[in-house]
Amino acid sequence: MTTNDESISSSSASEKSFQTDSDDEANQAEIPSNSVTVVRLKQGHGGDDSLPPPWWKKRRERIFRKKTLYLRFPILKWLPKYSAQDFVADLVAGITVGVTVIPQGLAYATVAELPPEYGLYASYVGCFVYLVFGSTPAVTIGPTALMSLVTYDSGAALLGPEAAILLAFLTGCIVLLFGLLNFGFLIDFIAAPVVAGFTSAAAFTIATTQIEALLGLKFDDEGFLNTWIAVFEHIEETKKWDAVLGLSSIAILLLLRILDQVKLGKEGERKRWQNWVNSTCWLISVSRNAIVIIAASILAYALTEPGQKNFPFTLTGDIPSGFPPFRAPPFSLEADGKTYSFLDICKNLGSSLYISPLVAVIESIAIAKSLSKGSRIDVSQEMIAIGTSNILGSFASSYPVTGAFSRTVVNASSGVRTPFGGLYTGALVLLAITVLTPYFFYIPKSCLAAVIISAVIFMVEVSLVKMVWKSKRIDLVPFGVTFVLCVFVGLSQGILIGAAINLGMLLYSTARPRIKIHKVKNPTTEYLLIVPDRSLVFTAMEYFMSSVRKASALYPGIIVVIDMSHVSAADFTTAYGFDNMIKRLQKHGHKLILTRIKPEVFLILSRMGCDFHIHKEGEDMEILLKGISIRDGCISVDKTNDDPPVAEQTSLQSISSIVEGKSKTDQVTPIARVDINDGTP
């Protein structure tokens, strides 16, 4: 590698001198030319002769330590500090959430096309598991509208509840494995617009599936379009009392939802009776689902005459009481006189085998982040909690579960302090399974549909669409594609294609960096300054090299200076591309100077053997340019003149001053960006 007359670093001219821990700060600060950088290398990274320890030994040391134990079992951190105040707060919150989860569990099971009791079976195991493994106090694990829709979309109901139970087991295994392998970062590759499009489409789809029960209709059509076509075809068959009860239940639920906004008196100046009224309004609001279902059940019971089989409403009917047997999920089953093996069941479940784990993680992590208030969320630990909940839940006849947003909000607003509140929620569900199931007979199905519809309509991300429109409208493309495909094609196809389009847009942005090209002229020489605005990874190198080639072709023999301040990452393609580009430039009489290059980028390029000059921080660019020009015979210097050249009188400490045209003696000429498509400058 060719360098200027001075060495790259007076203290270390080797590659190690570029391995600093804070290179971004060093680039921004002004460093004197005679400064010495002290480099500290980690053991096993080239600073000494010792070999790095084997990976399995480092992994063993990380696993078997107290910090890891506390991370994987968060209960060990908060349980020794548990107080009487925590007990009271968790008890109130746990009972409040329990009152909410019972009607929601019954309703969400109908979304999955499962018997209502399976919604209760899925509502308590996650509460107990999250007590041990959960890292966010307010999160509650149980059946949700999204997971119920994924279960329905998987076709598990066609094979019977056993297929849904096996889906929960497989979902748990996949999520738990990814959590143990610390693969939580993979969720970051699914952008917010894609998730918003998915949840918004799911809200429309879930609400559509409940129209049949809301109006008391009966038909076999499925899918968004087919369902609405069937609704209008059978609209004359609408059961009047089911429709009246369902629509009025939706209106009442929406009114009770805003009841918690009633606040009498000013904060800190309220009287006792005002606090009592505010608390009562809040309690009625969070218990609205239970209140509406209980009232509808009483109404249905009152309007039913003894011995009459024709009921005024379509009722839920008999629900088995007691616990299901605690056993392993079935790996083979019989349906419609046919025996299905494990592989046959997996083939029938199809894409839900990866969509179910994906949705479970996305929904729960989104909830945890919304309540974190900026604090760090251990995604891998949340995945471990969700995976374990699904695995153990499958032994208790649960279908796939995850964190529930509405119940988590109720839990947080109820003042929960620790995950111990889940114990009381689970106990209340167990009480309902053993004692209250006979009374669920009179729950109208239209009322359950109203509970679902009034909950999912707030899943439509209208506010996020407004924010995207104000910030970066191009991000509405993955949102729109995901939404349309999820509604009209399928959930799995929609989220996969939406995520692929979003990643494609990201890759395109990395492949087309903005490149500023200036011709800088001073009294002694002139050069071409090229400034890319982002990293030059493999996707961007072809475009970058083409731009440099076309710009340098306009000025034969000119020195090319590339400002690498924005290039924070590089790969083999980068080094290989630079090597070819330098050879091509040298073939046409150009010399290349790299300035403000980061240490890790320099190492990659230097190991490839690239032939370029380095401009150090604090070094005068004028002197470096003149030295290169003299050696290469580019300019002639009048040796009889004792006065120093004008360039040496100019203190040009930073290349950024050249870009901004701050030097009094330099003339900066911006060059139009080279269009690689048509070859015109």
C-alpha positions in Angstrom: 0.0 0.0 0.0 1.3 3.4 -0.9 1.3 6.1 1.8 2.5 9.7 2.1 6.0 10.6 3.3 5.0 10.4 7.0 3.8 7.2 8.6 0.2 6.7 9.3 0.8 6.8 13.1 3.9 7.6 14.9 3.1 5.1 17.7 1.7 2.2 15.6 1.9 2.0 11.8 0.3 -1.4 11.8 -3.3 -2.2 11.3 -3.9 -2.3 15.1 -3.6 1.5 15.3 -7.0 1.7 13.7 -8.9 -0.4 16.2 -10.2 2.3 18.5 -13.4 2.0 20.6 -14.7 5.5 19.8 -13.8 6.2 16.2 -17.0 8.2 15.6 -16.1 10.7 18.3 -12.6 10.9 17.1 -13.7 11.8 13.6 -15.7 14.7 14.9 -13.1 16.1 17.3 -10.1 18.1 16.2 -7.0 16.0 17.0 -3.5 17.6 16.9 -1.1 16.2 14.4 1.4 15.2 17.0 -1.2 13.3 19.1 -0.7 9.6 19.9 -3.7 7.2 20.0 -3.6 4.5 22.7 -5.2 1.3 21.5 -6.5 -1.4 23.8 -7.4 -4.7 22.2 -9.5 -7.4 23.8 -7.8 -10.7 24.7 -7.7 -13.0 21.7 -8.2 -10.2 19.1 -4.6 -9.7 18.0 -3.2 -7.7 20.9 -1.3 -10.6 22.4 -0.2 -14.1 21.5 -3.0 -15.8 23.5 -5.7 -17.7 21.6 -9.3 -16.8 22.1 -11.2 -19.3 24.3 -13.4 -21.9 22.6 -16.9 -20.7 21.9 -18.5 -23.5 24.0 -16.4 -22.4 27.0 -17.5 -18.8 26.7 -21.1 -19.9 26.3 -20.9 -22.1 29.4 -19.4 -19.3 31.4 -22.3 -17.0 30.3 -25.0 -19.5 31.1 -23.8 -20.6 34.5 -23.6 -17.3 36.3 -25.9 -15.4 38.7 -26.7 -12.7 36.2 -28.0 -15.2 33.6 -30.0 -17.0 36.3 -31.7 -13.7 37.2 -32.3 -12.9 33.5 -34.0 -16.2 32.8 -36.0 -16.4 36.0 -37.0 -12.8 36.8 -39.1 -14.0 39.8 -35.8 -14.4 41.7 -35.3 -10.6 41.5 -38.7 -9.3 42.7 -40.0 -12.1 44.9 -37.6 -11.6 47.9 -38.7 -7.9 47.9 -42.4 -8.7 47.7 -44.4 -6.6 50.2 -47.9 -6.3 51.6 -48.6 -3.3 49.4 -47.5 -5.3 46.3 -49.9 -8.1 47.4 -52.9 -5.7 47.6 -52.2 -4.0 44.3 -51.6 -7.3 42.5 -54.8 -8.8 44.0 -57.0 -6.0 42.8 -55.4 -6.0 39.3 -55.5 -9.8 39.0 -59.2 -10.0 39.8 -60.0 -7.1 37.5 -58.1 -8.8 34.6 -59.9 -12.1 35.5 -63.3 -10.5 35.1 -62.2 -9.4 31.7 -60.5 -12.5 30.4 -63.4 -14.9 31.1 -65.8 -13.3 28.6 -63.0 -12.6 26.1 -61.8 -16.2 26.3 -65.3 -17.5 25.5 -65.6 -15.0 22.6 -62.1 -15.5 21.1 -62.6 -19.3 21.0 -65.5 -18.7 18.5 -63.1 -16.7 16.3 -60.9 -19.8 16.1 -63.9 -21.9 15.3 -63.4 -23.9 18.5 -65.9 -24.7 21.3 -66.1 -21.8 23.8 -64.6 -23.8 26.7 -61.2 -23.9 24.9 -61.0 -20.2 25.3 -61.1 -20.8 29.1 -58.5 -23.6 28.8 -56.2 -21.2 27.1 -56.7 -18.4 29.7 -55.0 -19.7 32.9 -51.7 -21.6 32.1 -50.0 -18.6 30.6 -50.8 -16.6 33.8 -48.9 -19.1 35.9 -46.0 -19.5 33.5 -45.5 -15.7 33.1 -45.3 -15.4 36.9 -42.0 -17.2 36.8 -40.5 -16.2 33.4 -42.1 -12.9 32.7 -40.0 -9.7 32.7 -42.8 -7.1 32.3 -45.2 -6.9 35.2 -48.3 -5.8 33.4 -48.2 -8.3 30.4 -50.9 -11.0 30.6 -50.7 -14.1 28.5 -53.8 -15.7 27.1 -56.1 -16.0 24.0 -56.2 -13.0 21.7 -58.1 -12.0 18.7 -55.0 -12.2 16.4 -53.9 -15.6 17.6 -57.5 -16.9 17.4 -57.6 -15.7 13.8 -54.3 -17.4 13.0 -55.7 -20.6 14.5 -58.8 -20.2 12.4 -56.8 -19.4 9.3 -54.7 -22.6 9.8 -57.7 -24.8 9.3 -57.0 -26.6 12.6 -60.8 -26.5 13.4 -61.4 -28.7 10.4 -59.4 -31.5 12.1 -60.8 -30.8 15.5 -59.6 -29.1 18.6 -56.7 -31.5 18.9 -55.0 -29.9 15.8 -55.2 -26.5 17.5 -53.7 -27.9 20.7 -50.8 -29.4 18.6 -50.4 -26.0 16.9 -49.9 -24.5 20.3 -47.3 -27.0 21.2 -45.3 -26.5 18.0 -45.7 -22.7 18.3 -44.2 -22.9 21.8 -41.3 -25.1 20.7 -40.3 -22.8 17.9 -40.6 -19.6 20.0 -38.8 -21.2 23.0 -35.9 -22.4 20.7 -35.5 -18.9 19.2 -35.6 -17.4 22.6 -32.9 -19.7 24.0 -30.7 -18.9 20.9 -31.2 -15.2 21.4 -32.8 -14.7 18.0 -35.0 -11.9 19.3 -33.3 -9.5 17.0 -35.0 -11.1 14.0 -38.2 -9.2 15.0 -36.5 -6.0 14.1 -36.5 -7.0 10.4 -40.3 -6.6 10.4 -41.0 -2.9 10.2 -43.8 -1.0 11.9 -45.8 -0.3 8.7 -45.9 -4.0 7.9 -47.0 -4.9 11.4 -49.6 -2.2 11.3 -50.9 -3.4 8.0 -51.2 -6.9 9.3 -53.0 -6.0 12.5 -55.4 -3.6 10.7 -56.2 -6.3 8.1 -56.7 -8.8 11.0 -59.1 -6.4 12.6 -61.3 -6.3 9.5 -61.1 -10.0 9.0 -62.0 -10.8 12.6 -64.9 -8.4 12.6 -66.1 -10.0 9.3 -66.1 -13.5 10.8 -68.5 -12.2 13.6 -71.1 -10.7 11.3 -72.8 -14.1 11.0 -73.2 -14.5 14.7 -74.1 -10.8 15.2 -77.1 -11.0 12.9 -78.0 -14.6 13.7 -77.3 -15.8 10.1 -76.2 -19.3 9.0 -74.0 -19.9 5.9 -70.9 -21.9 5.0 -68.9 -19.2 3.1 -65.5 -18.1 4.4 -63.1 -15.3 3.6 -63.5 -11.6 3.6 -65.3 -11.1 0.2 -67.2 -14.4 0.3 -68.5 -13.6 3.8 -69.9 -10.2 2.9 -71.4 -11.6 -0.3 -73.1 -14.3 1.7 -74.3 -11.7 4.3 -76.1 -9.7 1.6 -77.5 -12.8 0.0 -79.0 -14.0 3.3 -79.8 -10.6 4.8 -83.5 -11.4 4.8 -82.8 -14.3 7.1 -81.5 -12.0 9.9 -82.9 -12.9 13.3 -84.4 -9.7 14.6 -83.6 -10.2 18.3 -80.1 -11.4 17.7 -79.4 -8.3 15.6 -81.0 -5.9 18.1 -79.1 -7.4 21.0 -75.8 -7.5 19.1 -75.9 -4.0 17.8 -77.1 -2.5 21.1 -74.3 -4.4 22.9 -71.7 -2.8 20.6 -73.2 0.6 21.3 -73.2 0.0 25.1 -69.6 -1.4 25.1 -68.3 1.6 23.2 -70.1 4.0 25.6 -68.7 2.2 28.6 -65.3 2.3 27.1 -65.1 6.0 27.4 -66.6 6.0 30.9 -63.2 5.9 32.5 -62.5 9.3 31.0 -64.9 10.8 33.5 -62.8 12.8 36.0 -64.5 14.9 38.6 -62.5 17.6 40.3 -58.9 18.7 39.7 -55.9 16.5 40.4 -54.8 16.9 44.0 -58.0 18.8 45.0 -60.6 16.1 44.7 -62.9 15.3 47.6 -63.6 11.8 48.8 -66.9 11.4 47.0 -65.3 12.6 43.8 -62.5 10.0 44.0 -65.2 7.4 44.7 -67.2 8.3 41.6 -64.0 8.3 39.5 -63.0 4.9 40.7 -66.5 3.5 40.2 -66.6 4.8 36.6 -63.1 3.3 35.9 -64.2 -0.1 37.4 -67.4 -0.1 35.3 -65.4 0.7 32.2 -62.8 -2.0 32.6 -65.5 -4.6 33.5 -67.7 -3.7 30.6 -67.4 -7.0 28.8 -68.5 -9.0 31.9 -71.3 -6.5 32.6 -72.8 -6.7 29.1 -72.5 -10.5 29.0 -74.1 -11.0 32.4 -76.9 -8.6 31.6 -77.5 -10.3 28.2 -77.5 -13.7 29.9 -80.0 -12.6 32.5 -82.2 -11.2 29.7 -82.0 -14.4 27.7 -82.8 -16.5 30.8 -85.8 -14.2 31.7 -87.3 -14.4 28.2 -87.0 -18.2 28.1 -90.0 -20.1 29.3 -89.4 -23.4 31.3 -89.3 -26.4 29.0 -89.2 -24.3 25.8 -86.6 -25.3 23.2 -87.0 -22.2 20.9 -85.0 -19.4 22.5 -85.4 -15.8 21.6 -81.6 -15.6 21.0 -79.0 -17.9 19.6 -77.3 -19.2 22.7 -73.9 -20.6 23.5 -75.4 -23.8 24.8 -73.8 -26.4 27.1 -70.2 -26.0 28.1 -68.5 -28.9 29.8 -67.5 -28.1 33.4 -64.3 -29.3 35.1 -60.7 -29.4 33.9 -59.6 -31.2 30.8 -57.1 -34.1 31.3 -53.6 -32.9 31.7 -51.8 -34.8 29.0 -49.4 -34.4 26.1 -50.8 -32.9 22.9 -51.9 -35.5 20.4 -49.4 -36.3 17.6 -52.0 -38.2 15.6 -55.8 -37.9 15.4 -58.9 -39.1 13.7 -61.3 -36.8 11.8 -64.0 -37.6 9.4 -63.2 -41.3 9.6 -59.6 -40.8 8.6 -56.4 -41.1 10.7 -53.9 -38.3 10.4 -50.3 -38.8 11.4 -48.1 -36.1 12.7 -46.7 -35.2 9.3 -50.3 -35.1 7.9 -51.3 -32.7 10.6 -48.3 -30.5 9.9 -49.1 -30.5 6.1 -52.7 -29.4 6.9 -51.5 -26.6 9.3 -49.3 -25.4 6.5 -47.9 -21.8 6.8 -49.4 -21.4 10.2 -46.5 -23.3 11.6 -44.3 -20.2 11.1 -47.0 -17.5 11.1 -48.3 -18.5 14.5 -44.9 -18.1 16.3 -44.3 -14.9 14.4 -47.6 -13.3 15.4 -47.2 -14.5 19.0 -43.8 -12.8 19.3 -44.7 -9.6 17.4 -47.9 -9.1 19.4 -46.4 -9.7 22.8 -43.2 -7.7 22.2 -45.2 -4.8 20.8 -47.3 -4.8 24.0 -44.2 -5.0 26.2 -42.5 -2.1 24.4 -45.6 0.1 24.6 -45.5 -0.2 28.4 -41.7 -0.1 28.8 -41.5 3.8 28.9 -38.2 3.7 27.0 -36.6 1.0 29.1 -34.9 -2.0 27.5 -37.1 -5.0 26.8 -35.4 -8.4 26.9 -37.0 -9.8 23.7 -35.3 -13.2 24.1 -36.7 -13.6 27.6 -40.2 -12.6 26.5 -39.9 -15.3 23.8 -38.9 -17.9 26.4 -42.0 -16.9 28.5 -44.3 -17.1 25.4 -42.8 -20.4 24.2 -43.1 -22.0 27.7 -46.7 -20.8 28.1 -47.7 -22.4 24.8 -45.9 -25.7 25.5 -47.3 -26.2 29.0 -50.7 -24.8 27.8 -50.9 -27.5 25.1 -50.9 -30.1 28.0 -54.0 -28.4 29.3 -55.9 -28.3 26.0 -54.9 -24.7 25.1 -54.7 -23.3 21.6 -51.9 -20.8 20.7 -51.7 -17.8 23.1 -49.6 -14.7 23.5 -49.7 -11.3 25.3 -53.1 -9.7 25.2 -53.1 -5.9 24.6 -56.5 -5.0 26.0 -56.0 -7.0 29.2 -52.5 -5.8 29.6 -53.7 -2.2 29.5 -56.4 -3.1 32.1 -53.7 -4.7 34.2 -51.4 -1.7 34.1 -54.2 0.8 34.8 -55.3 -1.3 37.7 -52.0 -0.7 39.4 -50.3 -4.1 39.1 -46.8 -4.1 40.5 -45.4 -7.6 39.8 -46.3 -10.6 37.6 -47.8 -12.1 40.7 -51.1 -10.6 39.6 -51.4 -13.4 37.1 -51.8 -15.9 39.9 -55.1 -14.3 40.9 -56.2 -14.1 37.3 -55.5 -17.7 36.7 -57.3 -18.7 39.9 -60.4 -16.8 38.9 -60.4 -18.6 35.5 -60.1 -22.0 37.2 -63.0 -21.0 39.4 -65.1 -20.2 36.3 -64.1 -23.6 34.7 -65.2 -25.6 37.7 -68.2 -23.6 39.1 -69.6 -21.2 36.5 -69.7 -23.2 33.3 -73.4 -24.3 33.7 -74.4 -20.6 33.7 -72.6 -19.9 30.4 -75.5 -21.8 28.6 -77.6 -18.6 28.3 -74.9 -16.3 26.9 -76.1 -15.1 23.5 -73.7 -15.6 20.6 -74.6 -12.2 19.3 -73.4 -10.7 22.5 -70.0 -12.5 22.3 -69.7 -11.3 18.7 -70.3 -7.7 20.0 -67.5 -8.1 22.5 -65.1 -9.2 19.8 -66.1 -6.5 17.3 -65.9 -3.7 19.9 -62.4 -4.8 20.8 -60.9 -5.3 17.4 -62.1 -2.1 15.8 -59.4 -0.3 17.8 -56.7 -2.5 16.3 -56.9 -0.6 13.0 -53.8 1.6 13.0 -55.3 4.9 11.8 -53.0 7.0 14.0 -49.9 5.3 12.6 -51.0 5.8 9.0 -51.3 9.5 9.8 -47.8 9.6 11.2 -46.4 7.8 8.3 -48.1 10.2 5.9 -46.5 13.1 7.7 -43.0 11.6 8.0 -42.2 9.4 5.0 -45.1 8.6 2.7 -43.2 5.9 0.8 -43.6 3.6 3.9 -47.3 3.5 3.1 -46.4 1.1 0.3 -45.5 -1.9 2.5 -48.5 -1.0 4.8 -50.9 -0.9 1.9 -49.6 -4.1 0.3 -49.7 -6.0 3.6 -53.2 -4.8 4.4 -54.7 -5.6 1.0 -53.0 -9.1 0.7 -53.9 -10.0 4.3 -57.6 -9.1 3.7 -58.1 -10.6 0.3 -55.5 -13.3 -0.1 -54.4 -14.6 3.4 -52.5 -13.6 6.5 -49.4 -15.6 5.8 -49.0 -14.4 2.2 -49.7 -10.8 3.2 -47.2 -10.5 6.0 -44.5 -12.3 4.1 -44.9 -10.3 0.9 -45.2 -7.1 2.9 -42.0 -7.8 4.8 -40.2 -8.7 1.6 -41.2 -5.4 0.0 -40.1 -3.5 3.0 -36.7 -5.2 3.0 -36.5 -4.7 -0.7 -37.0 -0.9 -0.2 -34.3 -1.0 2.5 -31.9 -2.8 0.3 -32.6 -0.4 -2.6 -31.7 2.6 -0.3 -28.4 0.9 0.6 -27.7 0.2 -3.1 -28.3 3.8 -4.2 -26.3 6.1 -1.9 -26.3 9.8 -2.5 -23.0 10.9 -3.8 -21.7 14.5 -3.7 -19.0 15.2 -6.2 -17.0 18.5 -6.2 -14.1 19.7 -8.1 -11.8 21.6 -5.7 -9.2 23.9 -7.2 -6.4 25.6 -5.2 -3.3 27.6 -6.3 -1.1 24.5 -6.6 -3.3 21.7 -7.7 -6.8 20.5 -8.1 -8.7 17.4 -7.1 -12.0 15.7 -7.3 -13.8 15.3 -3.9 -16.4 12.5 -3.7 -18.6 12.1 -0.6 -20.9 9.1 -0.2 -23.6 9.6 2.4 -23.8 6.0 3.7 -21.9 2.7 4.0 -20.6 1.1 0.8 -21.6 -2.5 1.3 -22.0 -5.1 -1.5 -25.3 -3.6 -2.7 -23.9 -0.2 -3.3 -20.4 -0.9 -4.7 -21.4 -1.2 -8.4 -23.3 2.0 -8.3 -20.6 3.8 -6.4 -17.8 2.6 -8.7 -19.8 3.6 -11.8 -20.3 7.1 -10.4 -16.6 7.5 -9.6 -15.6 6.2 -13.0 -17.8 8.6 -14.9 -16.9 11.6 -12.7 -13.1 11.0 -13.0 -13.5 10.5 -16.8 -14.5 14.2 -17.1 -11.0 15.3 -15.7 -8.2 13.0 -16.9 -5.3 12.6 -14.5 -7.0 14.5 -11.6 -6.4 13.3 -8.0 -9.5 11.7 -6.6 -10.3 12.2 -2.8 -13.0 10.1 -1.2 -14.4 11.3 2.1 -15.2 8.1 4.0 -16.7 9.8 7.1 -20.1 8.3 6.5 -18.9 4.8 5.6 -19.2 2.8 8.8 -19.4 -0.7 7.3 -17.7 -2.6 4.6 -17.4 -6.2 3.3 -15.4 -8.3 0.9 -17.3 -6.8 -2.1 -16.3 -3.3 -0.9 -12.6 -4.2 -0.7 -12.7 -6.1 -4.0 -14.5 -3.2 -5.7 -12.1 -0.6 -4.3 -9.1 -2.7 -5.5 -10.6 -2.9 -9.1 -11.6 0.8 -9.0 -8.1 1.9 -7.9 -6.4 -0.1 -10.6 -8.8 1.4 -13.2 -8.1 4.9 -11.9 -4.3 4.4 -12.0 -4.6 3.1 -15.5 -6.0 6.4 -16.5 -3.5 8.5 -14.5 -5.5 9.1 -11.4 -4.4 8.8 -7.8 -6.7 8.0 -4.9 -6.8 9.5 -1.4 -9.0 8.3 1.4 -9.8 10.7 4.1 -11.6 10.3 7.5 -11.7 6.6 7.0 -12.9 4.5 10.0 -10.5 1.9 11.5 -12.7 -1.1 10.8 -13.1 0.0 7.2 -9.4 0.6 6.8 -8.6 -2.9 8.0 -10.8 -4.5 5.4 -9.4 -2.4 2.5 -5.8 -2.8 3.6 -6.0 -6.6 4.0 -7.1 -6.7 0.4 -3.9 -4.9 -0.6 -5.6 -1.8 -2.1 -3.1 0.8 -3.3 -4.3 4.2 -2.0 -3.1 7.2 0.0 -4.3 8.0 3.5 -5.1 11.5 4.8 -4.8 11.7 8.5 -6.8 13.9 10.9 -4.8 17.1 11.5 -2.7 16.7 8.4 -2.8 19.6 5.9 -4.5 18.3 2.7 -2.6 20.9 0.6 0.8 19.4 1.6 -0.4 15.9 0.9 -1.7 16.8 -2.5 1.4 18.7 -3.4 3.6 15.8 -2.3 1.7 13.3 -4.4 1.7 15.7 -7.4 5.5 16.3 -7.2 6.3 12.6 -7.0 4.0 11.7 -9.9 5.2 14.7 -12.0 1.8 16.2 -12.1 3.0 19.8 -11.3 6.2 21.7 -11.4 7.4 23.8 -8.5 9.6 26.9 -8.9 12.6 26.1 -6.6 14.0 29.6 -7.0 11.1 31.2 -5.2 12.0 31.3 -1.5 8.5 32.3 -0.5 6.3 29.4 0.6 3.5 28.5 -1.8 0.2 30.0 -1.1 -1.2 26.6 -0.3 1.2 26.1 2.6 0.0 29.4 4.0 -3.5 28.1 4.1 -4.4 26.1 7.2 -6.7 23.5 5.8 -7.3 21.1 8.8 -10.4 19.3 7.7 -11.8 18.0 4.4 -15.2 19.2 5.6 -14.1 22.8 5.2 -13.3 22.1 1.6 -16.7 20.6 1.0 -18.4 23.6 2.6 -16.1 26.0 0.6 -14.7 27.6 3.7 -11.1 27.9 2.4 -10.3 31.3 1.1 -7.9 30.0 -1.6 -9.8 27.0 -2.8 -12.5 27.1 -5.5 -15.1 24.4 -5.1 -17.1 23.5 -8.2 -20.0 21.2 -7.6 -20.4 18.6 -10.4 -23.8 17.3 -11.4 -24.5 13.8 -10.0 -23.6 11.2 -12.6 -26.6 9.3 -13.9 -25.4 5.7 -14.4 -28.4 4.9 -16.5 -27.8 7.1 -19.4 -24.2 7.9 -18.9 -24.6 11.7 -18.9 -23.0 13.8 -16.2 
